Amino acid sequence: MRALVADPAAPAKLRLDEVPEPDHGPVLLDVHHISLNHGEIAFAGRLAPGTVHGYDAAGVVVRAAEGSPPVGARVIAFGAGAWAERMAVNADAVAEVPAAVDLADAAALPMAGLTALRTLRTAPILGKRVLITGASGGVGRFAVQLAAIGGAHVIAQANRQDGLAELGAHEVVADLAGVRPVDLVLDNVGGRLLVDAWKLLKPGGSVQNIGWTSGEPAVFEPYSIFSIGPSKSLNTFGDVTAPAANLSTLAELLAAGRISPEVGWRGSWERLDEAAEALLQRRVSGKAVLDVRG
């Protein structure tokens, strides 16, 4: 089968190549669409050459297992080795896609949607002020929508602000000057913006650091993380264990029209280099989806 594999000499550090079909994992999928995430592209060069990359896929079950959707079901899946014509995955990492949902749109959901959903569930958000930095990216745009559905007052920070108000943001800002204190921060940017977001955090609040697209260090002045009163916290977040139930939730929200897939770039996986460059250069609002099969 063909797959996108790590190649440090390739322009995007990835290339299409022939590889053996997967011989692990109880569930086997024919992959129709994949989606790219910024971190996967940015750090592809760190993988061992020949490694099949990627985590997001949508396709059809060709081998089922106990607890998985049946053979022939249209599904989304999250797991290593997704960017290939066939993907092996555990039953607790695959979810059926409602008939009303285009598989290409569903492919945008797994990593970005899971990250946004699970991070927002780290604290009560109903009636709370939630700041999302880097809100124009894949995780950010899902987080804006899901936070609004959850009843939060959503502040979206982004350099590219197109469509964020329409997705549910109550405030859309380029920087944090003038933003009032917040209860929860979903930080996709790191660097100076993370430091500024920490200063806005109310006592008892938390910053969930889920990305670092700035590539810059976050430098906190001495004692600037000290806070009188209920503890403030700064956490990393990357829990993607057993995601099937959350994948189902996201797919159902998409089918009901309550969230948008936010696909900002779509084309054949033969155009990987083009898609990767657009993603790294921040020319994509939302997700990049590649078609594996016509």
N, C-alpha and C positions, 0 to 999 in steps of 0.2 A: 504494500500500500504506500501511498505518498503521505508525507508529513512535513511540517515545518520544524526543522532541526537547527540546533545551535551551530553556528559557523562564525568564528571570530574574524574571518577574512571577508565576510559578506557585508554589504552596505548597512543592513539592519541587524547584523550579527545573527541572521537567520536565513535559511534557504530551503526551498522545496527539494526533497530527496526521497528515494525509495528506502523503506525500512521494513523490518518484519512486523507482521500483525501482532497486536498485544496478546500475550498468553497468560495474563493475570487478571484478577477482578471478576466477580461473578456475573456482572451485567455487561453486555457488549452492545455498542451503538454503532449504527451507520451515521456518521456525522454529516450534516447538511450545511451548517453555518457555525462559525466561531466568532468570538469577539475578543478584541485586544484591550488590554489595560496598560496604562502608562508605565507602571513599574515593571511589567513583564517585558516591555520593549526596552526600557531604559537599562535594565540589568541583564539582558539576554546574553551579553558578552561574557558574563561570569559563569555560564553553564559549561559543563564538559562538552566538547564538540560531539555532535551527533545526537545529543539529548533531544527528544521530542518535547517541545515547549507547550505552554498554555494551559489554562484551567477552565475556560468557558466554552461550552458546546451545546448545540441543539441538533437533534436528529431523531432517528427511529430505532427502537429496541429490536435487535436481532437475536439476542440471547437474554432471557429473563432469569430472575432468581427470586427466592422467597422474599417478599416485602417490596419488590420492585414493580413498576408498571409492566404489563404483559408485552409479549412479542407483537410488534406492529404499532405500539403506542408512540405517539409524538411526544418527545420529552426534552427537557433541559437538564444539564448535568454540570457538576462542579468537581474537578479533580485533575491531577497531573496527567500530562500527555494528551490534552484535549485537542490540540491543533493537528489533527490527522484524519484520514478518511474513516478510521475506526478507532473507537475509544473504549477502554475497559474501565469500569467504575463500580464502586460499592452500591448496594441497594439503597443505603441511607443517604446517597448523594445525588439522586436522580428523581425528577418529579414530572408528572404528566402535564402536558400543555393543553389548555382548553381549545376546542375546535375553532373558536372565534379568533384565536391569536395566530398571527403569522410566525412561523418558526424563526425567521430572521430577526424579528422584533424580540422574540423570547430569548434569543442567544445573547442579547445585551444584558440580561438580568443577573446571571449568577454572581460573579465576584463583586461587582459594584453594588448591585441591589442587596446582596447579603451583608456586605460591610455596612451600608447605610442603615439597613433595618436593625441589625444586631447592635450597632453602636448606639442608635437612638433608644434601644431598650435597656441601656445601662442605667437610666435614671427616668423618673416620671417627667413627662414633658407637657402634659395638659396644663395650659395656662402659663407655661414657663417661656422664658426668652432663650432661644436656641440660636447660636451663631455658627454658621457653616462657612469656613474659609475655602477658597478654591472651588466655589460653588458651581462654576461653569463646566467642570470636568464630569466624568462618568459617575463617580461616587457622589459628588456634590449635587448634581441635578436630581438623582434619586433621593438624596437626603432632604433636599428642599421639599419635594413632593410628600415624602413620608412624614416629615415633621409637621407639615401643614395638616395632613390627614389626622395626625395625632393630637391636634389642637394646640400646637405651640405657636408662639409669636416668632416668626422665622426672619433672621437677619442673614442675608446672603452676601458674602464678600467675593468679588470676582473682578478681574480686569475686563473680561468679556461678559457683559451683563445681559445679552440678548435672551429674552424669554423667561428670565428667572422670576419676574413678578407674575407672569402668567402661570408659572408652575406652583405658585403659592407663597412666594416670599413677600413678607410685609414691608421689609426694608431691603434695598439693594444698594450696596456701597462698594467703592473702589478701595478704600482704606478704612481704618477703624477710628479715625478722628471723629469725635462727636457721637459715637455709638454709646448708648447707656449700658450699664452693667448687665451681664447675662448669667443664666443658670447653668448652661451646658455649651461646650464648644466642641464641634467636630472639625478638627484641623487637618486639612489635606496639603498644607503648604510648608509648614515648618519655618525655620529661619526667623527673621525679625518679626514676622506676622504672628508666630507662635508666642513670642515674648509679649507683644502688644495684646494678644487675646488673653493671656494669663492675667494681665493687669485689669482687664474688664470683668474677670470672673468674680461672682459673688461668693462670700463665705458659704461653705457647704457645697459649692459647685464643683464641676470636673471638666477638665480638658481631655478629650479622647484624641490622641495623635494617631491618625490612620494613614498619613501620607507625608511626603517631604519633597514636593515637586520643585521647591525653590532651589534645592541642592545646597543651601547655605546653612551655616551653623546658627543655632539659637543661643545667644549669649545673654544670660541673666545676670544682672548686677548683684553684688553681694547683698544678701538679706531680702532681695526682691521677691523671693518665693515664700517668705514668712508671712503668715496671716493670723490676725487676732480673731478668735471666734471659731465657729465650726470649721473643720478641716477642709481646705481646698486640695484637689488632687489632680495630678497629671499622669495619664495612663497611656500605654500603648494598647492597640486593639487589633487583633487578628484572628479571632475565634471563628473558624469555618468548619468545625466538627459537625458531622451528621446534619447536613443542611437541607435534607429533603423537605421537611415540613415548612421551612422558611421559603424554599424555592416555590412550593405550592402556593403559599400566601402571596408571593410576588406575582406569580402567573395569574392567580385569580383576580388580583387588583388590576392587572393589565387587561384581562378579559372584560372586566367591568368598566373599563375606561377611567378608572380612578388614578392611575399613573400612566405616564407616557414612556415609551422605551428610550426616547432621546437618542436615536441613532443619527449621528452627525456625519458619518462617512460610511458608504457601503460599496463593495465591489468584489471582484474575484480575488481569491487568495493568490492568484498569479501576480496581483498588484500589491503584494505585501510591502515592498520597499516604499511605494507611494503612500500607503496608509500609515506606515510606521513613521515616516518623516512628518506627515501632517499631524500625527498625534504628538510627537516630541516637540514640534514647533508651535504647539497650542493653536493649530488652525481647525481643530475639531471641537465643536460644542457637544459634549456628551460622549457617546461610544462610537467606536469604529467596528463594523461588522463585515466579515469576509465570507463570501459564498464558496463552500468547498465543492458542492454539487450544483449543477444547473437547475 
